[in-house]
Amino acid sequence: MLSRSIVVQSLRTIRERFFDRRQRNYDQRDAQDEPNHDVTGPSLDNLSVDMQFLIMSFLSPQDLCRLGGTSTYWRSMVRDPVLWKYFLLRDMPLWQSVDHLSMPQVKLTDTSVLTHSEMQQIDYMAEYLRVCPACRNQWRRQPSSAFESVTSFFQSLVPVAEPQFAMFGPGLEQLEVSLMTKIMHSPDVLPIAGIPQRQIDGIGSGISFKYKDQHRFNIITLYSTNRTERERARLEQLSLRSKLFVYQEGSECNTPLSLNPMFNQVCEVVNGFIFVANAETEREWEEEIAQIRVMLDPVVGAVPRPLLVLACVSRETVDSRRIPCVTVAHQLQLCSLPNSWMVQDTAAETLTGLLDGIDWLLRHSGVKI
């Protein structure tokens, strides 16, 4: 990320420019014998730039905006694009979700000083406020009237088809803690509303769950192969070709070409997809990029359907490292998809973040929540 010294230097330049301009105004008033009504004395303005930056680094985005509304001086300081690029690079690795509407234009590896052309192209303050999760939650649309609230209530009484989602991805199989097993044994998080009805060649099954004790939905889990082969591959850290896909004949490349016809019907009828990514291990992402594109191929389903990516680790600990969700979205090249998508940090052991992801997926599948 940008060094603090670069930000302080940028703020110092703004401060010097501001006070030089104010001094010129004072000199002009003195020459015209006009009274000076400026208030002097102890204030935040008189603190050193280093101290002012330290204070701003602890403020929330909302409080920073309020600070900028207190005076022309603080408006100039708070609007500094270098300051907001610093905040963006500092905070992005800590954010627990990102979606197709809030993907930052800047990369985590972009630590360069702002150029003039970059300042013309990107408003970093507006960019931060657009993508910051705290700001996104505030902007979530609430019922605007009593009429809309009543309408939503009556719509909830109308029976609708139970939405179905296909879950797949290496994070289902590579982690020490099984995400799906944990979900099935956590009725306090997602109560099971239906017993599996079928199994496809030992690879996929469907289980119905109930969200918020009201909204039923079904997850069809599509594993790469049967349980015995999956467990052996995990313990021996082997790379297996998934039976979900068709590969180039005679090639050892694990990049799929198309979906196995056995699963065409399943993937045609689902309302959306859940891709479980392994957020513990750095790697090449080409195989996973190809898997997602094959699943979302318009040939399989004509209507673009939402994609929830669970950036999953086995457990969250002080010493554990996880790949930031923004990096996962970038590595999977999700911005090039026509579908709506979201990446949500998840821990398999505690299921943290899972309900936020399910909530987003149901909303983008047309379920009124």
Secondary structure by P-SEA (a helix, b strand, c coil): cccaaaaaaaaaaaaaaaaaaaaaaaaaaaaaccccccccccccccccaaaaaaaaaaccaaaaaaaaaccaaaaaaaacaaaaaaaaaacccccccccccccccccccccccccaaaaaccaaaaaaaaccaaaaaaaccccccaaaaaaaaaaaaccccbbbbbbcccccccccccaaaaaaaccccccccccccccccccbbbbbbbccccbbbbbbccccccaaaaaaaaaabbbbbbccccccccccccccccccccaaaaaacccbbbbbbccccccccaaaaaaaaaaacccccccbbbbbbcccccccccccccccaaaaaaaaccccccccbbbbbbbcccccaaaaaaaaaaaaacccc
